[in-house]
């Protein structure tokens, strides 16, 4: 498995990586997120929540969505096919935003209501509980599922949580 860094602006407080579309990418993304947030002195409890959220979003992408399509780059080079874009940003308002962008699926990401004995289907409900807010953005040929959480405790508006 090869994860590759995606360039971000110099001095930016964000990070992005393209990972292969598959379950092995989840652990690579978790390790990089944990290391990056630890280097920024984010509290360990927030890092744990962020890692769990990213794991759920990326696992769902690998399980239910298509990878991003290969597209011609700015220099006319073909982009690597079969990837998912994972990114996070520490915003100036104290919110940490996590994003997973893939090629979309035949259905929209929504929280499920699994039975007590079901083996899965709780991922987006977990994201909804841990995140301050989350949602889905659509663009031609891609879908981004994002979540945000306060990086240093509550944010100015009281850390509103959206019921999903």
Residue frames as qw, qx, qy, qz and C-alpha x, y, z in Angstrom:
[[0.000, 0.890, 0.456, 0.000, 0.00, 0.00, 0.00],
 [0.425, 0.081, 0.018, 0.902, 1.32, 3.42, -0.93],
 [0.050, -0.895, -0.396, 0.199, -0.11, 6.58, 0.55],
 [0.493, 0.267, 0.105, 0.821, 1.12, 9.76, -1.02],
 [0.123, -0.551, -0.313, 0.764, 1.10, 13.25, 0.39],
 [0.290, 0.750, 0.470, 0.365, -0.98, 15.80, -1.44],
 [0.342, 0.141, -0.136, 0.919, 0.57, 19.29, -1.53],
 [0.175, -0.857, -0.478, 0.081, -1.08, 21.96, 0.60],
 [0.177, 0.901, -0.054, 0.392, -0.26, 25.66, 0.86],
 [0.516, 0.206, -0.499, 0.665, 2.94, 26.58, 2.67],
 [0.063, -0.172, 0.448, -0.875, 2.25, 27.52, 6.29],
 [0.639, -0.272, -0.374, -0.615, -1.12, 25.81, 6.13],
 [0.369, -0.278, 0.743, -0.485, -2.51, 24.03, 9.15],
 [0.879, 0.190, 0.122, -0.420, -3.98, 21.32, 6.98],
 [0.238, -0.370, 0.870, 0.223, -2.82, 17.99, 5.69],
 [0.819, 0.334, 0.011, -0.466, -4.00, 15.77, 2.85],
 [0.246, -0.355, 0.877, 0.211, -3.09, 12.35, 1.60],
 [0.758, 0.237, -0.332, -0.509, -4.26, 10.14, -1.25],
 [0.428, -0.292, 0.840, -0.164, -4.58, 6.54, -0.11],
 [0.209, 0.008, -0.885, -0.416, -5.44, 3.39, -2.05],
 [0.673, -0.183, -0.066, -0.713, -9.14, 2.52, -2.01],
 [0.751, -0.046, -0.659, -0.004, -9.08, -0.37, 0.44],
 [0.696, -0.684, -0.199, -0.092, -9.23, -1.31, 4.12],
 [0.774, -0.125, -0.153, 0.601, -5.44, -1.29, 4.63],
 [0.233, 0.541, 0.041, 0.807, -5.47, 2.49, 4.06],
 [0.493, -0.780, -0.249, -0.294, -7.47, 3.09, 7.23],
 [0.769, -0.511, -0.093, 0.373, -4.57, 2.29, 9.56],
 [0.548, 0.175, 0.107, 0.811, -2.14, 4.43, 7.52],
 [0.072, -0.677, -0.221, -0.698, -4.49, 7.42, 7.67],
 [0.652, -0.721, -0.226, -0.061, -5.08, 6.92, 11.42],
 [0.758, -0.267, -0.055, 0.592, -1.33, 6.85, 12.13],
 [0.354, 0.339, 0.146, 0.860, -0.68, 9.99, 10.11],
 [0.300, -0.747, -0.260, -0.533, -3.60, 11.87, 11.70],
 [0.741, -0.623, -0.201, 0.150, -2.56, 10.84, 15.23],
 [0.679, -0.109, 0.008, 0.726, 1.03, 11.93, 14.61],
 [0.182, 0.497, 0.222, 0.819, 0.07, 15.22, 12.98],
 [0.426, -0.767, -0.241, -0.414, -2.40, 16.21, 15.71],
 [0.784, -0.492, -0.165, 0.340, 0.04, 15.13, 18.43],
 [0.548, 0.122, 0.055, 0.826, 2.68, 17.41, 16.88],
 [0.068, -0.575, -0.206, -0.789, 0.16, 20.28, 17.16],
 [0.046, 0.047, -0.687, 0.723, -0.40, 19.61, 20.89],
 [0.603, -0.274, -0.328, -0.674, -4.06, 18.71, 20.40],
 [0.538, -0.354, 0.596, -0.479, -5.45, 17.07, 23.59],
 [0.048, -0.158, 0.980, 0.114, -5.28, 13.25, 23.53],
 [0.396, 0.402, 0.738, -0.371, -9.07, 12.87, 24.00],
 [0.470, 0.698, -0.028, -0.540, -9.69, 15.02, 20.89],
 [0.167, 0.490, -0.785, -0.340, -7.09, 13.02, 18.94],
 [0.250, 0.065, 0.960, -0.104, -8.83, 9.77, 19.94],
 [0.478, 0.589, 0.480, -0.441, -12.21, 11.13, 18.76],
 [0.360, 0.712, -0.328, -0.506, -10.70, 12.46, 15.51],
 [0.003, 0.338, -0.916, -0.217, -9.00, 9.13, 14.78],
 [0.354, 0.278, 0.868, -0.209, -12.24, 7.22, 15.38],
 [0.462, 0.699, 0.205, -0.506, -14.21, 9.62, 13.16],
 [0.269, 0.638, -0.573, -0.439, -11.66, 9.38, 10.35],
 [0.176, -0.133, 0.974, 0.052, -11.63, 5.58, 10.68],
 [0.449, 0.464, 0.692, -0.323, -15.40, 5.44, 10.30],
 [0.434, 0.750, -0.034, -0.498, -15.50, 7.82, 7.33],
 [0.183, 0.568, -0.728, -0.337, -12.67, 6.09, 5.47],
 [0.284, 0.007, 0.957, -0.066, -13.96, 2.58, 6.26],
 [0.514, 0.579, 0.492, -0.399, -17.38, 3.56, 4.91],
 [0.358, 0.733, -0.332, -0.474, -15.75, 4.97, 1.78],
 [0.034, 0.397, -0.894, -0.208, -13.79, 1.78, 1.15],
 [0.316, 0.176, 0.911, -0.196, -16.81, -0.42, 1.86],
 [0.388, 0.637, 0.605, -0.279, -19.58, 1.46, 0.07],
 [0.297, 0.868, -0.041, -0.394, -18.13, 3.94, -2.45],
 [0.826, 0.464, 0.062, 0.314, -16.06, 3.89, -5.60],
 [0.565, -0.359, 0.066, 0.740, -12.50, 5.25, -5.69],
 [0.172, 0.788, -0.068, -0.587, -11.81, 8.58, -7.32],
 [0.810, 0.541, 0.202, 0.105, -11.53, 8.34, -11.09],
 [0.589, -0.172, 0.264, 0.744, -8.19, 8.83, -12.77],
 [0.269, 0.928, 0.242, -0.086, -8.16, 12.32, -14.20],
 [0.628, 0.483, -0.029, 0.609, -5.65, 14.25, -16.23],
 [0.479, -0.590, -0.226, 0.609, -3.48, 16.46, -14.05],
 [0.094, 0.915, 0.012, -0.392, -2.57, 20.08, -14.71],
 [0.092, -0.621, 0.632, 0.454, 0.53, 18.99, -16.65],
 [0.713, 0.322, -0.412, -0.467, -1.44, 16.44, -18.64],
 [0.157, 0.253, -0.940, 0.165, -0.25, 13.52, -16.49],
 [0.658, -0.359, -0.563, -0.348, -2.68, 10.85, -15.42],
 [0.412, -0.544, 0.473, -0.558, -3.52, 10.89, -11.72],
 [0.038, 0.134, -0.979, 0.146, -3.22, 7.65, -9.80],
 [0.624, -0.251, -0.413, -0.615, -6.47, 5.70, -10.08],
 [0.734, -0.287, -0.614, 0.029, -8.12, 3.79, -7.28],
 [0.323, 0.063, -0.499, 0.801, -7.53, 6.33, -4.54],
 [0.309, -0.823, -0.472, -0.060, -9.46, 8.15, -1.85],
 [0.240, 0.542, -0.227, 0.773, -8.46, 11.62, -0.64],
 [0.579, -0.620, -0.475, 0.237, -8.20, 12.05, 3.15],
 [0.270, 0.496, -0.141, 0.813, -7.65, 15.50, 4.64],
 [0.437, -0.710, -0.484, 0.267, -7.88, 17.45, 7.87],
 [0.225, 0.591, -0.016, 0.775, -7.60, 21.11, 8.76],
 [0.366, -0.499, -0.511, 0.597, -7.11, 22.92, 12.04],
 [0.117, 0.763, 0.363, 0.522, -9.21, 26.05, 11.53],
 [0.178, 0.353, -0.283, 0.874, -8.63, 29.42, 13.13],
 [0.551, -0.462, -0.031, -0.694, -11.94, 29.17, 15.02],
 [0.361, -0.389, 0.758, -0.378, -10.68, 26.14, 17.00],
 [0.888, 0.167, 0.259, -0.341, -12.50, 23.52, 14.95],
 [0.254, -0.340, 0.842, 0.332, -10.77, 20.50, 13.45],
 [0.752, 0.404, -0.002, -0.521, -12.32, 19.46, 10.12],
 [0.431, -0.201, 0.855, 0.210, -11.85, 15.92, 8.77],
 [0.654, 0.490, -0.085, -0.570, -12.76, 14.99, 5.18],
 [0.500, -0.077, 0.824, 0.257, -12.85, 11.85, 3.05],
 [0.510, 0.565, -0.149, -0.632, -13.43, 12.29, -0.69],
 [0.475, -0.026, 0.855, 0.205, -14.21, 9.35, -2.97],
 [0.070, -0.004, -0.663, -0.745, -15.97, 8.62, -6.25],
 [0.573, -0.037, 0.097, -0.813, -19.40, 8.31, -4.64],
 [0.187, 0.073, 0.976, -0.084, -21.85, 5.44, -4.36],
 [0.170, -0.388, -0.721, -0.548, -25.33, 4.60, -5.55],
 [0.413, -0.760, -0.501, -0.041, -26.74, 5.83, -2.22],
 [0.005, 0.785, -0.214, 0.581, -26.14, 8.89, -0.07],
 [0.412, 0.054, -0.742, 0.527, -24.29, 8.42, 3.25],
 [0.509, -0.545, -0.036, -0.666, -26.89, 8.43, 6.04],
 [0.224, -0.323, 0.806, -0.444, -26.88, 7.01, 9.57],
 [0.531, -0.134, -0.781, -0.301, -28.49, 3.58, 9.80],
 [0.597, -0.403, 0.340, -0.605, -30.72, 2.26, 12.54],
 [0.491, 0.201, -0.846, -0.054, -29.30, -1.25, 13.01],
 [0.806, -0.455, -0.297, -0.236, -30.85, -3.82, 15.29],
 [0.532, -0.741, 0.389, -0.130, -29.21, -4.53, 18.64],
 [0.849, -0.173, 0.472, 0.163, -27.71, -7.73, 17.23],
 [0.662, 0.744, -0.012, 0.091, -26.48, -6.24, 13.91],
 [0.808, -0.194, 0.083, 0.550, -22.74, -6.50, 13.28],
 [0.363, 0.037, 0.196, 0.910, -22.45, -3.09, 11.60],
 [0.007, -0.697, -0.535, -0.477, -24.28, 0.03, 10.56],
 [0.420, -0.803, -0.323, 0.272, -23.35, 2.25, 13.52],
 [0.602, 0.044, 0.074, 0.794, -20.48, 4.24, 11.96],
 [0.066, 0.505, 0.197, 0.838, -22.25, 7.46, 11.01],
 [0.555, -0.743, -0.308, -0.214, -24.22, 7.42, 14.27],
 [0.732, -0.397, -0.121, 0.541, -20.88, 7.30, 16.10],
 [0.375, 0.248, 0.155, 0.880, -19.62, 10.18, 13.95],
 [0.224, -0.690, -0.341, -0.598, -22.80, 12.12, 14.77],
 [0.674, -0.687, -0.258, 0.078, -22.23, 11.65, 18.51],
 [0.695, -0.313, 0.006, 0.647, -18.54, 12.58, 18.51],
 [0.339, 0.269, 0.271, 0.860, -18.58, 15.41, 15.96],
 [0.092, 0.395, 0.282, -0.869, -19.91, 18.91, 16.50],
 [0.630, 0.561, 0.070, -0.533, -21.35, 18.68, 12.98],
 [0.401, -0.157, 0.799, 0.420, -20.96, 16.52, 9.89],
 [0.595, 0.600, 0.171, -0.506, -22.30, 16.41, 6.37],
 [0.681, 0.173, 0.602, 0.380, -21.90, 15.45, 2.73],
 [0.198, 0.714, -0.195, -0.642, -20.76, 17.57, -0.24],
 [0.769, 0.348, 0.508, 0.170, -21.26, 16.51, -3.84],
 [0.097, 0.706, -0.381, -0.589, -19.17, 17.60, -6.82],
 [0.799, 0.451, -0.257, -0.302, -18.94, 16.12, -10.31],
 [0.766, 0.308, -0.554, 0.105, -17.47, 12.63, -9.98],
 [0.397, 0.138, -0.699, 0.578, -16.86, 12.85, -6.24],
 [0.566, -0.706, -0.309, -0.293, -18.48, 12.90, -2.82],
 [0.268, 0.366, -0.578, 0.678, -16.90, 14.34, 0.33],
 [0.633, -0.642, -0.425, -0.082, -18.09, 13.32, 3.78],
 [0.248, 0.493, -0.386, 0.739, -16.82, 15.76, 6.42],
 [0.599, -0.660, -0.446, 0.081, -16.97, 16.13, 10.18],
 [0.182, 0.632, -0.300, 0.691, -15.82, 18.86, 12.54],
 [0.691, -0.564, -0.422, 0.159, -15.04, 18.81, 16.22],
 [0.175, -0.952, 0.187, -0.168, -13.64, 21.33, 18.71],
 [0.717, 0.371, -0.471, 0.356, -9.88, 20.82, 19.02],
 [0.259, 0.199, -0.578, 0.748, -9.49, 22.43, 22.43],
 [0.078, 0.359, 0.711, -0.600, -12.75, 21.87, 24.29],
 [0.293, 0.741, 0.590, -0.133, -15.91, 23.75, 23.48],
 [0.315, 0.283, 0.300, 0.855, -15.99, 26.38, 20.75],
 [0.058, -0.008, 0.177, -0.982, -17.55, 29.83, 21.12],
 [0.547, -0.154, -0.303, -0.765, -21.08, 28.75, 20.08],
 [0.679, -0.292, 0.458, -0.493, -21.26, 26.04, 22.73],
 [0.088, -0.270, 0.946, 0.157, -20.25, 23.07, 20.59],
 [0.731, 0.220, 0.140, -0.631, -23.67, 22.42, 19.01],
 [0.261, -0.121, 0.934, 0.213, -24.14, 18.84, 17.86],
 [0.549, 0.176, -0.333, -0.746, -26.35, 18.12, 14.90],
 [0.688, 0.024, 0.683, -0.244, -28.70, 15.19, 15.21],
 [0.140, 0.349, -0.724, -0.578, -28.09, 13.12, 12.14]]
